[in-house]
């Protein structure tokens, strides 16, 4: 299991490796929070939100849910855990950049995956 601090350090390293231009208008920055978050459509409390892109009156920002991330990936070897974090990071940053570009592709992709999950669960 990785500590909150270790996870934060890895996310910082990933963030530092991304071109600055991809953060334009991300005024609220990046946040790692300790809790886990179940998806509202979770059937058996088995669908966790790992990260979220938010737009609000205080700005645009990305939240990463440490509790969800370590629950799903916390037992992976460090290299694999880091790669999962990198993918979560890229996914959420893509939401931001697609929003700026007026694209819904990733939202549609996410919705298809939720639909597939619900089908597998018989819902």
Secondary structure, 3 states (H helix, E strand, C coil): CCCHHHHHHHHHHHHHCCCHHHHCCCCCEEEEECCCCECCCCCCCCCECCEEEEEECCEEEEEEEHHHHHHHHCCCCHHHHHHHHHHHHHHHHHHHHHHHHCCCHHHHHHHHHHHHHHHHCCC
